[in-house]
Amino acid sequence: MRSSAVTKLLKIISIILFSVSIISCSSIETKSIKNWLEEGTKENRETVKKNNKTGRTHLKDYLQKNGCVNGSSAKKVESEDKEILLFEVTCVKKSKKFLLVCSDTECSQY
């Protein structure tokens, strides 16, 4: 009788541990998986293309306003947020390097 009680206790503990492991796996945040799945879609590619075009236009305007046009360079830097563009700018006229953050509406120095 004692061995059957121990067996039942082990079964209950096993079921609890199994349930906890299932629950913890299902609670993993799915946002990263969703973002990964969206990256390959046509809509996402078009959005990124539009954002890049808009960001580069704002970048040009910002550089013109600040006198960093001729001989200046801007290199795109990868960022986690796909809604903004991050550029490393080298302004030849002012001999200065800085980061620019460009969104849908404007660019600002970081």
HELIX and SHEET records of a PDB file:
HELIX    1   1 ARG A    2  SER A   26  1                                  25    
HELIX    2   2 LYS A   31  GLU A   39  1                                   9    
HELIX    3   3 LYS A   42  LYS A   65  1                                  24    
SHEET    1   A 4 SER A  73  VAL A  77  0                                        
SHEET    2   A 4 LEU A  85  CYS A  91 -1                                        
SHEET    3   A 4 LYS A  96  CYS A 102 -1                                        
SHEET    4   A 4 CYS A 107  GLN A 109 -1                                        
END                                                                             
